[in-house]
Amino acid sequence: TSLLGQRIWELRQTAEACGPEVHRLLQEGVTDLAAYEALPVAAPLVEGVRAFLRQYGHRGFRYEADFETERLADRPEHVLLAVAGQMREAEPPEVRAEAARQAGLEALRRMNPLQRALWQRLLRWGQQLIAWRENSKSVGALRQAAYGLAARLLARHFYPDQPDDTMMFYTLEEFLAFVRSQGQERVDQETLDRRRAQFELYQNQPPPPELIWYNPHTRHWRPAVEAEEAATATPATRLEGIAASAGSGPAEGIAVVTNDPLDAGRRLLEMEEPVVLVTRLTDPAWSGLFRRLSAVVTELGGVISHAAIVARENGLPAVVGIPEVTRLVRDGQRLRVDGAAGVVEILE
């Protein structure tokens, strides 16, 4: 995942070499790739973005195992926003990451031999698990094949008014029957409409605060969340979560509270101050923005969540697993994030 951030930095260097006109478009937040294709001087950047999407376009915007989830290839504007967000950065990604690595090595040296041996064994184990986790990313190829096959069959059998994602509301058995019958065995429109409405209902609800082992209808858990919100109506100034990344030490910055990486990218373009991202959780779509941040705070996640891993790789302090933090922290507040202690202080 951290390679996405490194490639974005390389695209940033390519953009700089293209000259002031390209730099101006990026700083103005122009995210239509066609605008750059029209500029001969921007050809290296355009080719770089296309190469990036060929290599990483399969990465998803949240739930990557869900075929319905959009991929980076569907949203090239996100790549351009990430490049623009790094135009103000003078240091390459390795500098801050190396500072954090040296701090970690110093902490390792302070351990006794038994602690050090145990830690190194756990580290090797964690590195293996992270590599296995990446194997799940191949679902992007399956999704592309499913969409391509569905599109051909839809066109062949005259579905002129069907949205492109219609096939995502078929079960696997229904989809296979549709393919084997060359589009003759279809799910009726009433069933598809009902499934789409149910999907949109769930999509617009906040996810449950923890894992639950039954169908998560919101009526089962939302009242408890609302009661908790009412009980904590008094503004908090100190929030505690999981210490996910120490970085090179505590960091301060202005809070940007958002759950949309595109929104975050646009807002980062407008800000000169150090920024603390406050969000429910992150995914690969956020990776290119981490270089512009001073710290990361999330509601969900643990020490091997996406936000924690990418923060460590970028040398950023991160605190994760703070319930309702996107409600407790307001846009524009100044925060101090201590990633080693797992504490976020609201300074103003």
SVG drawing of the C-alpha trace seen along z (x, -y; Angstrom):
<svg xmlns="http://www.w3.org/2000/svg" viewBox="-41 -29 62 51">
<polyline fill="none" stroke="black" stroke-width="0.4" points="0.0,0.0 2.8,-2.4 4.1,-2.1 1.0,-4.1 2.4,-7.1 5.8,-6.7 4.5,-6.6 2.4,-9.7 5.6,-11.5 7.3,-10.4 4.3,-11.8 4.7,-15.0 8.3,-15.3 7.2,-14.5 4.6,-17.3 7.2,-19.8 9.4,-19.0 6.4,-19.7 6.6,-23.4 4.5,-26.2 1.4,-25.7 0.9,-22.2 1.8,-23.4 -0.9,-26.1 -3.6,-23.6 -2.7,-21.3 -2.8,-24.1 -6.2,-25.2 -7.5,-21.7 -8.1,-20.8 -8.8,-17.1 -10.0,-16.3 -7.3,-14.3 -8.5,-15.6 -7.3,-19.1 -3.8,-17.8 -4.1,-15.7 -4.7,-18.9 -1.3,-20.3 1.7,-18.9 4.0,-19.8 1.9,-17.7 2.4,-14.5 4.9,-12.9 2.4,-13.5 -0.5,-12.1 1.5,-9.0 2.6,-8.7 -1.0,-8.8 -2.0,-6.2 0.9,-3.9 -0.1,-4.4 -3.7,-3.4 -2.5,-0.4 -0.5,0.8 -2.7,-0.3 -6.1,-1.0 -7.5,2.2 -7.2,0.8 -10.6,0.0 -12.1,-2.9 -13.1,-1.0 -14.4,2.5 -12.2,4.0 -13.7,7.5 -17.1,6.0 -17.3,6.0 -19.6,2.9 -16.9,0.8 -15.3,-1.8 -11.6,-1.4 -8.9,-4.0 -9.2,-3.3 -12.8,-4.6 -11.7,-7.8 -8.5,-9.2 -9.2,-12.6 -8.2,-11.2 -4.7,-10.6 -4.4,-14.2 -5.6,-15.6 -3.1,-13.5 -0.3,-14.8 -1.4,-18.4 -1.5,-17.9 2.2,-17.0 3.4,-20.0 4.1,-21.9 6.2,-19.1 10.0,-19.7 11.1,-16.4 10.9,-13.1 8.9,-10.4 12.0,-8.6 13.1,-11.4 10.2,-11.3 10.0,-7.5 13.7,-7.2 13.4,-9.4 10.6,-7.2 12.6,-4.1 15.6,-5.4 13.3,-6.2 12.1,-2.6 15.6,-1.2 16.5,-3.3 13.5,-1.9 14.6,1.6 18.1,1.0 16.7,0.0 14.9,3.3 16.5,6.2 17.6,9.2 14.5,11.3 12.2,8.4 14.2,7.8 14.1,11.4 10.3,11.6 9.7,8.3 11.8,9.4 9.9,12.7 6.5,10.8 7.8,8.4 8.7,11.3 5.3,12.9 3.5,9.6 5.4,9.0 4.3,12.4 0.7,11.8 0.7,8.4 2.1,10.0 -0.7,12.7 -3.3,10.0 -2.3,8.4 -3.4,11.6 -7.0,10.5 -6.4,7.6 -6.8,9.9 -10.6,9.5 -10.1,6.4 -9.4,8.7 -12.5,10.7 -14.6,7.5 -13.3,6.3 -14.1,9.6 -17.6,9.7 -18.3,6.1 -17.0,6.7 -18.9,9.9 -22.1,8.3 -21.7,5.3 -21.4,7.4 -24.4,9.5 -26.5,6.5 -25.7,4.8 -26.4,8.0 -29.7,8.6 -31.0,5.1 -30.9,3.7 -30.8,0.0 -32.0,-1.6 -30.1,0.6 -27.4,-1.1 -23.8,0.3 -23.8,1.9 -27.0,4.0 -25.0,7.3 -23.8,6.4 -27.3,7.1 -27.3,10.6 -26.3,13.4 -23.4,15.6 -25.8,18.4 -28.0,16.0 -25.1,14.4 -23.7,17.8 -27.2,18.8 -27.5,15.5 -24.1,16.2 -24.8,19.9 -28.2,19.0 -26.6,16.1 -28.7,13.6 -32.1,15.4 -32.3,16.2 -32.7,12.8 -33.6,11.6 -36.9,9.7 -36.8,5.9 -38.8,5.7 -36.3,7.9 -33.4,5.9 -35.0,2.6 -35.7,4.0 -32.1,5.1 -30.7,1.7 -33.0,-0.2 -31.8,2.0 -28.2,1.5 -28.6,-2.3 -30.3,-2.2 -27.4,-0.4 -24.8,-2.4 -26.2,-5.7 -26.1,-4.4 -22.9,-4.6 -21.4,-1.1 -21.8,0.6 -19.1,-0.5 -17.9,3.1 -18.3,6.6 -21.6,8.2 -22.6,11.7 -26.0,11.2 -27.5,9.2 -26.6,5.6 -30.0,3.9 -29.5,0.4 -32.5,0.6 -30.6,3.2 -27.7,1.0 -28.3,-2.6 -30.4,-3.5 -27.4,-2.4 -25.1,-4.7 -27.5,-7.6 -27.7,-7.1 -23.9,-7.1 -23.8,-10.3 -26.3,-12.0 -24.3,-10.8 -21.1,-12.4 -22.6,-15.7 -20.0,-17.6 -17.1,-18.6 -14.0,-16.5 -10.5,-17.9 -8.6,-14.7 -9.4,-11.5 -7.8,-8.2 -7.5,-5.4 -5.0,-2.8 -1.4,-3.9 -0.9,-2.8 2.2,-4.8 4.6,-6.9 6.0,-8.7 9.0,-10.8 7.1,-12.3 3.9,-14.1 2.5,-16.4 0.1,-19.3 -2.2,-20.4 -5.6,-21.7 -8.3,-19.0 -9.8,-18.1 -12.8,-15.9 -14.1,-14.0 -14.9,-10.4 -14.3,-11.2 -10.8,-11.0 -11.7,-13.3 -13.0,-15.9 -9.9,-15.6 -7.7,-16.0 -9.5,-19.2 -9.4,-20.7 -5.7,-19.9 -5.0,-22.1 -6.5,-25.1 -4.5,-24.7 -1.0,-25.9 -0.9,-24.7 0.0,-21.2 -3.1,-19.0 -4.5,-16.2 -6.8,-13.9 -9.8,-12.8 -11.9,-10.1 -13.8,-6.8 -11.2,-4.7 -8.8,-4.8 -8.2,-2.6 -5.8,-2.6 -7.6,-5.6 -6.2,-7.7 -2.6,-6.5 -1.4,-9.3 -2.6,-12.0 -0.6,-10.8 2.5,-12.7 0.6,-16.0 -0.5,-15.2 1.1,-15.8 -1.0,-13.0 -3.9,-10.6 -6.8,-9.9 -9.5,-7.3 -12.7,-5.9 -12.1,-2.3 -9.0,-0.1 -6.1,1.4 -2.4,1.7 -2.5,3.5 -5.3,1.4 -4.6,-0.5 -4.2,-3.9 -1.8,-2.5 0.4,-0.7 0.6,-3.7 1.2,-6.1 4.2,-4.1 5.6,-3.8 5.4,-7.6 6.7,-8.4 3.4,-9.9 1.9,-9.7 -1.5,-7.9 -4.1,-7.1 -6.9,-4.8 -10.0,-3.3 -11.4,-6.4 -15.2,-5.9 -17.2,-8.8 -14.1,-10.9 -15.6,-12.4 -18.4,-13.8 -16.2,-14.8 -13.7,-16.7 -14.8,-19.7 -13.3,-21.0 -10.6,-23.6 -9.8,-22.7 -6.1,-22.5 -5.1,-19.0 -2.0,-17.5 -1.6,-13.8 0.7,-11.6 0.9,-8.3 3.1,-6.7 0.6,-7.3 -2.5,-6.9 -3.8,-10.3 -5.4,-13.2 -5.7,-16.6 -8.0,-19.3 -6.0,-22.5 -8.5,-25.0"/>
</svg>
